[in-house]
């Protein structure tokens, strides 16, 4: 998938981050389903004094409900709110609007602790029916002595 990204330093520890990805998927060979659909992802964020906030739009499109953009080799757990609800894209596609904030803080014994919070809103690809919401909060202490994760 072609991706374009940029990080624009503004000085004083502030950076503007942007990325966009686009792909098209279509039937091939003797596939009995004739379809063509798109994938689109765009994200815009900023980092200020070690805190990052970003807003993103991701759409796994649909060809009028005939078929949707599929990612059979993907690890979907890392996307769409970690909900593992959309392991196969529904025929009408999925649109995910999200807002994420993260930072790295000093944890116990001076070890870094990454914190992250995110909100997701899921709709059908074309803006149809709502498919739900997801929230996540993660705390992941860093260091060589293991990894701890808390989800809520």
N, C-alpha and C positions, 0 to 999 in steps of 0.2 A: 504494500500500500504506500503510495507516495505521501510523504509527510514533510511539511515545512515548519520550522520553528525558529524563534528568535528570542534572545535575552538582551534587553537594552538596559545597560547600567545608567542610572541617573545621578549617581554620586551619593555620598552619605549613607551607603549601605542599602540603597533603594534600587530595585531592578524591576522592569516590566517584562513579563514572560508571555509569549504567545505561541500557539501551535495550531496546526490544521492538518487534517488527513482526509483523503478522499479515495474511494475505490468503487468499482463496479463489479457486479457478479451476474452471470447469466448461465443459462443451461448450456450443455455441451453434448455433442455427439447424439447418441440415441436416447437422451433423457426424455421421458414421456411428458414432463412438465416444461412448457415453453414460458420462460420468464427472464426478466432483466430488472435488477434493483441496485440501489446505491448504498454506500456507507459514508457517513460524514461525521467528522469529529472536529470541534473547535474549542479552544481553551484560552482564556485570558486571565492573567493573574499578576500579582505584584508581591515582591519581597521587601519588607521594611524592617530594619533592625532585627533580623533573624526570624520574623514572623511572616509566613506566606499565606495569602488568601487567593483563591481562584474560583472562577465560574466557568462551567463547561456545558457544552451541548454535544450529545452523541446520538446518532440515529442509525439504527440498522433497519434499512428501508424495506418496503414491501412493493410488490407488483400487483397492486389492487387486491390483495388478499390471496392471490394465486400462490405466491411463495415469498419468503422473506430472506434477507441477507443472512447467511449462516456462517458460523465460524467453528467448524467441527474439530479443529485441532487447537483451539484456544483454551486457555485456563480462564474461565469466566468468573472464577472466585474473586479475582482481583478487580473486577469491574462491576458496574451496576449495583453498587451498595453492598457488596459481599453477601448478598441475599441468597445466591444460588437458586433464584427463582426462575431465571431465564436461561437454563442450560441449553435449551433449543429456542431460537427466536420464534415467537408466535407468528402465524401466517400474516397478520396485519402489521408486523414489525414492532420495534420498540424505540421510543424516544426518551432519552434520559437527560434531564436538566439537573445539574448539581452545583453545589457550593461547598468548597473545602477550605479549611484552615489548618495550618500545622506550624510547629515550632520545635526546636530542640532546647531542652532545659537541662540544668544541672540536677542530677538525681542524687541518690544516696552514694556516699563515698566519692563524690565528684564525677561519677559516671554520667554520660549523656543519656537523656531520656527524650525520645521523640514522641510528641503528642500530636494527634490528628483528630479532627472532627469533620464529619461530612453529612450533608443532607442531599437526598436524591428525590426527584419526582419522575415517575414513569407514566408515559402515555403511549397509546398506539402511534405508530409512525405517521402520519398525516394529521396528528392532533385529535384523533378520535377519542375513544373511551380512555378514562384514566385507569392505569394499571397498578397504582399504589405509590407508597412513599417508603423511604428507608432512611434510618439514621445510623451513624456509626461513630464510635469513639475508640481510639486506640492509644495505648501507652506502651511503648516498647523500649525497655531499658537496653542500652547498648553495652558493649564490652565483650571481652573474650571469655567471660565465664557463663555465657548462656544468653538466652533471649526470653523475655517475659512479655506476654501480650494480654491485654484486658479489653474485652469487647462489651459494649452495652448498646 
